[in-house]
Amino acid sequence: MSATPTSTADHHEPELYQIRLKGHLDDRWAAWFEGLTLTREDNGETLLTGPVVDQAALHGVLRKVRDLGLPLLLVNRVRSRQTDASEVKD
């Protein structure tokens, strides 16, 4: 009788992140930041947006940003609608 415990703590849904950089990245870098959308903004900044599966993956993305040499301006975890709805109290 060896049951494998099933824990939802081990199976996290990817979190949506926004990562803002000073400077513009060409579209050719989009493949390097697999799964993230690359948006060049009029103010000279680049916004990377997309799901990140865990902290290790986030550190991997940030390591790529460091390797490019562009200044990191912002890392923002975007709240999901599900999280917002669960925080509403009557």
N, C-alpha and C positions, 0 to 999 in steps of 0.2 A: 504494500500500500504506500506507494510513493507518489504523492500528488505534487505537481509543480504549482507553486503559488502564482496566481495571476495578479500582478500589481499594475494598476494604471499609472503609478508613479514612474515606472520604467518606460512607458510608451507615451511620450509627450508629442503633442501636435506641434508642427513648426510654428514659430512665432514670426509675425510680420515685422520687419525692420526697415528703417530709413537711415541711410548713411550718407551724410553730406560732405563733399570734398571741395576744396578751393581749387578752381581750375577746371578745364574741360577735358574729358576723355573722349577719344574717337570711338566710333561704333565697333572697331576691331577689338576693343577691350571687353565688349559685352560677353563674348564666349568665355573669357577668362573668369568673369564673375558669374559663372553658370547659375541660372535660375533667378538672377536679379535683373531688374529692368534698369537701364542706364538712361537718365534724362539730363540733357544739357540745358541749363537754365540761362535766361537772359542776363543775369547778374554775374556770369562767369563761373558759376558753381556747377558741380555735377551731383545729381541725386541718384543713389543706388537704392532700389526698393525691391523687397521680395521676402520670401519665407527663408528662415534660417532654422535648421532642425534642432540645434542645441548650442551650448556655450562653446564647445570645441569648434564647431563650424563657424560661429561668429568670430572667434579668435583667428581662424583661418582666413576669413574675409579681411579682417583688420590687418593681418600680416601682408596680404596682397596690397592693400592700400599703402602700408608702410614701404613696401618694396618699390612702389611707383614714385614715391617721394612727394606726393601731393599732400598738402596740409589737411588733416582730418578736422572738420568743423563740428560734426554732430553725429551721434549714434542715438537713435530713438527707437524704442520698442513700441510699436503701434498696438493699442488695445483692440481686441476683437469685439465684435458686437455681443458675442456670447458672454464675455467677461463683463462688459458694461451692464448687460441685462441682469446678471446675477448679483451685481452690487446695488441694485435699486432696492430700497427698503420701503415698505408701506408704513 
